[in-house]
């Protein structure tokens, strides 16, 4: 029960102590007595101390800092013991004239004069004159020192120590000279006559940073929110009512223990008219609009945006909820909330994911609701909830009679009361029976309001979904569903189902599929038996989205069951819009069957969609038919029915290619491009290019994002085939067209195609010998997309760097190329993306080979070692091929370093690792490594073993089909010929040589070079020159191509040969080489190891 209490004089809500006597301040100071005692004890201890303890009061605005300073000042002026020794000087709440330490001392001098104006007018005037004289010399370099000396002289004259009371210290320090803090610290530590009692809205960073001037300077005293007992004492002083802790608890929650808001609500409680209360609240908001507006405008733009989100939410909210309301990224909002907490505008509660934020002064939420949303009913509703908890039954009865009258006269009260009753039935039960008739009359109004409120909630949810504010959607829906549970029976099922479903859509946006599915199941269970067409249509949407979510989770079988359920529920309904959902579900079912590997069943489902009886010609169904045809073509291609797939893609163009809805055009564009890809695999490059050209011709001007991707891909593909046909200029033009059309897009799918176009353009420029221009194209890829995290673009950047390095090699800038390769390795070496890993492997191989050509064999070996270490355990065939290349090249490098045994080991390692992998690409590398190994073993004298391995080599070559195998087989025959020569089996060697020569094509430069070198090697190892001349002369065209070689062999056989001078000169060089090589072979045969 509340008791009456005589209230003291009018309380200052925002400027305690202003135009108030010390006695009034002391009378009104009924809380914070513990903090007052701490401050006075510290000040008492500073008297006559050689060094003073300075104090900083830390609390958000409205927490009572100014009132506490006013109370301390009153005690220092009136307390007998302290007034004789300490002199309080209070600065303005905002010291806006202080920009330097000189200004600070001038401000202190100004307030010293003001402090003595009443008790010693002449002394005050003297101080004012000193202040004016010093201020007039503002340009003097000694102003700071003279102003400080004036302050010290004054307090010395008075025989007291000075207590400077400075509010909002952190705000003051934001606008002063950089050295202000350090200078002030020096004075405070060296002058015991001066104490600083300051306030701050938060514990700002400079207090805990040893590099900052205020580090460990203050004793910090936090002002916490008022507890129940303190709230009760302040409420008694403000309202005149004596209440219990239980009764004050709702008010403590409403105000957050904020003294200022408690004082304001206390004034309201003195009224007995809700309308008058609301009018005074609005009047208060109007009276303090400039204060509120100034508070908001003090924030920077982005800070204000976050702060407005906090006060609009009006309850402790998570970072994600605030970010959703502010329409900003969570990371940016988190940083800004930290700054707002530091400034004292926002309170943080909890830690980690449970950390919540709320406005320090909750009055700002009321201000924002009334000024921005003009939602007076919401304020009334909250006040009624508060009244129901706070006031006794007898008081409520009296209140209700007044409210009932006011509700008939003022819509805001009527609507607010209706909302409160609809949300909480217990509010209606707390009123006596005699008043319930009035509630029943309002209940009709309540139903309409609840429905309107539900529609407003759905509109709010739709707006939040449109802005991707997913946490906000869940919050709005939960708040409505929990607060309005008792009134849901009055809301149409479709409206409630839509609000519940919105939570699932939000969970989808938050990538929480489990929660999303749970909501879908809830909707199906609650509303699945409804027969209203609109509700059935909504359930179809829910089922379709559930199926799609199951697909995304890899639960394709469950998804198929869900899609079939749509057909079962709607099959008998002839409404066109419901039939559309059946068709959509069946096409999605086909996709699930494809992923399960059942392409035949998928094709059957697509055929059912295409041939479905009763299919209307509605745009949406036509779009689904087009989608089904495209998916059917892809499924046919997956079964190897590529020609049938091409025909299906053609049907899409034939049926829907005459123009229509944008969604139809999207499928036509996809059909054309996919048709081109299939034709490429069929080897029909001309037809593929025609398909790409048609896609570009039809849709080059389309603004559809999806069609743009298809057009970009078609252009890139066209340019690629132009390059393959040797039309490099045309290819470059096509790539430029793609870059010009789509180069400014920020869509990753288009950026990928632009990156590919630029890389391919660079490659074509390289073919034309325009290396510098090619490098510029590669640089453009890095410049445009270097900051992108998109996987496909990362692969493009890696390719650009790799190809740029190769281009630099072509310019002879080997070390510059290696630097680019290193850049690519450093940037992408840790990537887990497969295509990027392939580029890293390519870069490592290019780097090692270039180091080898530069003679940097040790570095080359290290590079090949790194390649094997990085990718040696990979099961990817592409990377395995690169590892085989690295081992093969490492063997070559070891030979150049004189490490023959290590080289043989490397080549044998290729055979060991990949000899049983039945792919042509890897078997080609195995064969090449075996060739190197056998040739080296011959040089080491292991001839019999080499002949045996030649048999193994032949078997491998015969079992593998690869474009390089003819050349590898030719080399293998050469190798066997040499082994037979070394074994002095010359007849067998000549038979083998004849088979080699039969394959020889003098028009192939590689064969020509190897033919000459290997014949010379055979001669050096003892092969008969005459036998060779006879074999070489059997085919005139080949013999003429090898004329210098034939001449040299005939001369070594003792013949006198007549030939052109040039041929004779070359023949002389060939003979010298043979002699040198023969000497080397002889020396090797006499030694114990290979040279």
FINU-907136 format. One record per residue (C-alpha): x, y, z; residue in one letter. Coordinates in steps of 0.5 Angstrom, whole numbers, plus 500, padded with zeros to 3 digits. Layout:
FINU-907136
XYZA ...
END
This chain:
FINU-907136
500500500X 503507498X 503512503X 503520502X 510524503X 511531502X 515533496X 521538496X 522543491X 522542484X 527537481X 532539476X 532533471X 538536466X 542541470X 542539478X 544545482X 543551477X 539556481X 539552487X 541553494X 546548497X 540546502X 536545496X 541540493X 542537499X 535536500X 534533494X 540528494X 537522496X 541516493X 548516491X 550517498X 555511498X 559514492X 558521496X 562518502X 567515497X 569522494X 569526500X 574521503X 578522498X 578529498X 579529505X 585525504X 588530499X 588535504X 596537506X 598531502X 604532498X 600529492X 593528490X 589523488X 584525483X 577522481X 573520475X 566519476X 564514470X 557513468X 552514462X 548521461X 542521466X 546517471X 547522476X 554525475X 552532475X 547531481X 553528485X 558534483X 553539485X 552535492X 560535493X 560542491X 555544496X 558540502X 565543500X 561550501X 557548507X 561543511X 565546517X 571542516X 572541509X 569549507X 575551511X 580547506X 577546500X 574550494X 570547489X 570550482X 565547477X 566548470X 560548465X 557541463X 560542456X 567546456X 566549449X 571554450X 577550452X 582548446X 588548450X 591548457X 591556457X 584556455X 583551461X 586555466X 583561464X 576558464X 578556472X 580563473X 573565470X 569560475X 573562481X 571569480X 564567479X 564563485X 566569490X 561574486X 556573492X 561573498X 567577496X 564582490X 571586490X 575580490X 571577484X 572583480X 579583481X 579576478X 575578472X 580583471X 585579471X 582574466X 580579462X 587582461X 590575460X 584573455X 586580451X 593577450X 591571447X 597571442X 602571447X 607565448X 607565455X 599565456X 598558459X 604559464X 601566466X 594564467X 596558471X 600562475X 594567476X 590561479X 595558483X 596565486X 589566487X 588559491X 595561495X 591568497X 585564499X 589559503X 585553500X 586547495X 582548489X 577542487X 576543479X 570540477X 570538470X 564534466X 565530460X 572530460X 573525454X 569530450X 573535452X 579532450X 577530443X 577538441X 584540445X 591541443X 595534442X 599535448X 593538453X 593531457X 600531458X 601538460X 595537465X 598531468X 604534469X 601540473X 596535477X 602531479X 607537481X 602542484X 598539490X 594545491X 590543485X 585537485X 581534479X 574531480X 572530473X 566526470X 566521463X 560518460X 564512459X 571509461X 575511455X 581508452X 586513454X 585511461X 587504460X 593505455X 600506458X 602511452X 596516454X 597521459X 591519463X 593512465X 593511472X 592518474X 585517477X 581513482X 575511477X 568511481X 563508477X 555510478X 551504477X 544504475X 539505481X 537498485X 530497488X 532501494X 535507491X 529507486X 524507492X 527513495X 528517489X 521515487X 518517494X 522524494X 519525487X 512523487X 511523494X 509516495X 512511499X 512504496X 515497497X 521494493X 516489490X 512495488X 518499485X 521493481X 516494475X 518502475X 526500476X 525495469X 521501466X 527506467X 533501467X 535504474X 536511470X 535517475X 533522470X 528518467X 525516474X 524523476X 520524469X 516518470X 515520477X 512527475X 507523471X 505519476X 502525480X 496525475X 490521475X 489522467X 492517462X 490523457X 493528461X 499524462X 500523455X 499530453X 504532458X 509526455X 508529449X 509536451X 516534455X 518531448X 516538445X 520542450X 526538450X 526537442X 532541441X 536537447X 534530443X 536533436X 542536439X 544529442X 542525436X 546530431X 552530436X 553523433X 557522426X 553519420X 554512421X 554512429X 547516428X 544510424X 546505429X 544509435X 537510432X 537503430X 538501438X 533506440X 528504435X 528497438X 527499445X 529493448X 536490449X 538487442X 544483439X 549486434X 545482429X 539485430X 541492431X 545491424X 539488421X 535494423X 540499421X 541496414X 549495415X 554490416X 554486422X 562487423X 561495422X 555495427X 560492432X 565497431X 560503432X 557500438X 563499441X 564507440X 557508442X 559504449X 565508450X 561515449X 556512454X 550513449X 549505449X 550500455X 552493453X 550487457X 553480457X 558477453X 560474447X 554472443X 549473449X 552481449X 546485448X 545493447X 540498449X 540506449X 543509456X 537514456X 531510455X 527516454X 530517447X 526511445X 520514447X 522521444X 523517437X 517513437X 513519438X 517524433X 518519428X 512514428X 507518432X 505511435X 502514441X 498507442X 504504443X 506508448X 499507452X 500500451X 506500455X 504504460X 498500461X 502494462X 506498467X 500500471X 497493471X 503491475X 505497479X 498499482X 493496487X 486493485X 483499488X 487504485X 486500478X 478501479X 479508479X 484509474X 479504469X 473509470X 477515467X 481511462X 474508459X 471515458X 478517455X 478511451X 471514448X 474521446X 481519444X 483514439X 490513441X 488511448X 482506445X 487503441X 493502446X 488499451X 485494446X 492492444X 494491451X 488487452X 489483446X 496481448X 495480455X 488477457X 490478465X 489485464X 482484463X 481480469X 484485474X 478490473X 472488477X 466485474X 462492474X 467495469X 468489464X 462491460X 466496458X 472492456X 467487452X 465493448X 472495447X 473487445X 470488438X 474494437X 480489439X 479484434X 479489428X 485492431X 489486432X 487484425X 490491423X 496490427X 497483424X 497486417X 502491419X 506486422X 506482416X 508489412X 514490417X 516483416X 516484408X 520490408X 525487413X 526481408X 526486402X 532489406X 535482408X 534484415X 533477417X 534477425X 529483425X 524479421X 525473426X 524478432X 518481429X 515475428X 516472435X 514478438X 507478435X 506471436X 508471443X 505477445X 499476441X 497469442X 491470445X 488474440X 491469434X 484466433X 481473431X 487473425X 485469419X 490463418X 493465412X 495471415X 498467421X 501462416X 505468413X 508471419X 510464421X 513462414X 517469414X 521466420X 523460415X 525465410X 529469415X 533462417X 534461410X 537468409X 541466416X 544459413X 540455418X 537450414X 535446420X 531451423X 528453417X 525446416X 523446423X 518452421X 516449415X 514443418X 510447424X 506451418X 504444415X 502441421X 498447424X 495449417X 495443413X 488441413X 486448411X 482448405X 481455403X 485456396X 489462398X 492458404X 493452400X 497456395X 501458401X 502451403X 504449396X 510455397X 512452403X 512445401X 516447395X 521451399X 522446404X 524441398X 529446395X 532446402X 532439403X 536439396X 541444398X 542440404X 544434400X 537430402X 535429395X 530423396X 527427402X 526433397X 523428392X 518426397X 516433399X 515435391X 510429390X 506431396X 505438393X 502434387X 498429391X 495435395X 493440389X 492434383X 485435383X 485442383X 484446377X 486453379X 491455374X 496458380X 496452384X 497448377X 503452377X 506449383X 505442381X 509444375X 515447379X 515441384X 516436378X 521440375X 525440381X 524433382X 527432376X 533436378X 534431385X 533425380X 539427376X 543429382X 542421385X 545419378X 538417375X 538421369X 533416365X 528417371X 529425371X 528425363X 521421364X 519427369X 521432365X 517429359X 511429363X 512436365X 513438357X 507433355X 502435361X 495435359X 491441361X 498445361X 495452360X 499457356X 500462362X 507465362X 509461369X 508455366X 511456360X 517458364X 517451367X 516448361X 522451358X 526450364X 524442364X 527442357X 533445358X 534440364X 532434360X 538436355X 543436360X 541430363X 541427356X 548429355X 550426362X 547419359X 552420353X 546422348X 549428346X 546429339X 539428342X 541433347X 543438342X 536437339X 532438345X 536445346X 534447339X 527445341X 527450347X 529456342X 524453337X 518453342X 520460346X 525463342X 520468339X 520473345X 517473351X 518474358X 525475361X 525469365X 523465358X 529469355X 533466360X 532459359X 533460351X 540464352X 542458357X 539453352X 543456346X 550457350X 549449353X 548447346X 554450344X 558447349X 555440347X 557441340X 564443342X 565436345X 562433339X 568436335X 563441331X 566447333X 563451327X 556449330X 558451337X 560458335X 554459331X 550457337X 554462341X 553467336X 546466336X 546467343X 550474343X 545476337X 539475340X 540477347X 547482347X 542488349X 539484355X 539487362X 537481365X 543479370X 542471368X 542473361X 548477361X 552471364X 550467358X 552472353X 558474356X 560466356X 558466349X 563472347X 568468351X 567462348X 567465341X 573469342X 577462344X 575458338X 577464334X 584464337X 584456336X 582458328X 588462328X 584469328X 587472333X 585479331X 578477331X 579473338X 582480341X 576484338X 571479341X 574479348X 574487348X 567487346X 566482353X 570487357X 567493354X 560490355X 561487362X 567490365X 563495370X 559489373X 560488380X 557481379X 562475381X 559471375X 560476370X 567478373X 569471372X 568472364X 571478364X 577476367X 577470363X 576474357X 582479359X 587473360X 585470353X 586476350X 593476353X 594469350X 592471343X 597478344X 602473346X 601469339X 602475335X 608477339X 605483342X 608481349X 608488352X 601489351X 599482353X 602483360X 598489360X 592485359X 594480365X 596486369X 589489368X 586482371X 590483377X 588491378X 580490377X 579483381X 585483386X 581484392X 575479390X 574473394X 570469389X 573462387X 572463380X 576470380X 581467384X 583462379X 583467374X 588472377X 592466378X 592464371X 593472369X 600471374X 602465371X 601467364X 604474365X 610470368X 611466361X 610472357X 616475361X 620469359X 619470352X 622477353X 628474356X 626477363X 627471366X 628473373X 622478373X 618472371X 621468377X 619474381X 611474378X 611466379X 613467387X 608473387X 603468385X 605462390X 605467396X 598469394X 595463392X 599457395X 595456401X 588456397X 584450397X 580451391X 582446386X 583450380X 587455384X 592449386X 593447379X 595454377X 600454383X 602447380X 603450373X 607456376X 612452380X 613448374X 615454370X 619457375X 623451376X 624450369X 626457368X 631457374X 634451370X 635455364X 638460368X 643455370X 640456377X 640448378X 640448386X 634453386X 631449381X 631443385X 629446391X 623448387X 621441384X 622439391X 617444393X 612442388X 613434390X 612436397X 606440396X 602436392X 605429392X 599426396X 594429392X 589424388X 587429383X 589427376X 591434374X 596435380X 598428379X 601430372X 604436375X 608432380X 610427375X 613433371X 616435377X 620429378X 621428371X 624435371X 628434377X 631428374X 634432368X 636437373X 640432377X 644430371X 646437370X 648437377X 652431376X 648427380X 646421376X 644416381X 639421384X 636422377X 635415376X 631415382X 627421380X 625417374X 624411377X 619414382X 615417377X 614409375X 613407382X 608413383X 604413377X 605406373X 599403375X 594409374X 591408367X 590415364X 594416358X 596423360X 600420366X 602414362X 605418357X 609421363X 611414365X 614413358X 618419358X 621418365X 623411363X 626413356X 630418360X 632412365X 634407360X 638412356X 642414363X 643407364X 646405358X 651411359X 653407366X 654401362X 648397364X 646395357X 643388359X 638391364X 636397359X 635392353X 630388358X 627395360X 626397353X 621391352X 617394358X 617400355X 614397348X 609394352X 607400356X 607404349X 602399346X 597399351X 596407352X 593411347X 595419347X 597424342X 604424344X 605416344X 607416336X 613421338X 614417345X 614410341X 619413336X 624415341X 623408344X 625405338X 631410337X 633408345X 632400343X 637401337X 642405341X 642399346X 643394341X 649398338X 652398344X 651391345X 654390338X 648387335X 649391329X 644387325X 638387330X 640395330X 639396323X 633392323X 630397328X 633403325X 629401319X 623402323X 625408326X 627411319X 620409316X 616413321X 621419320X 618426317X 623431315X 618436316X 617435323X 622440326X 623436333X 624429329X 629433324X 633435330X 633428334X 634424327X 641428326X 643427333X 641420334X 645418328X 651421330X 650418337X 650411334X 656412329X 660414336X 658408339X 660404333X 655403328X 657402321X 657409317X 656405310X 650401313X 647408315X 648411309X 645405305X 639406309X 638413309X 639413302X 633409300X 628415300X 630420296X 626426299X 628424306X 636423304X 636430301X 633433307X 639430311X 644431306X 650434310X 649428315X 649423309X 655427306X 659426313X 657419314X 660418306X 666421308X 668417314X 666411310X 672413306X 668416300X 670422296X 664426296X 662432291X 656436294X 655444295X 660448299X 655449304X 653442305X 661440305X 662445311X 656443315X 659435314X 666437316X 663440323X 659433324X 665429323X 668433328X 662432333X 662424331X 670424333X 669428340X 663424342X 667417340X 672419344X 667421350X 664414349X 671410349X 673414355X 667412359X 668405357X 675405360X 672408367X 669406373X 663411373X 659415368X 662422367X 
END
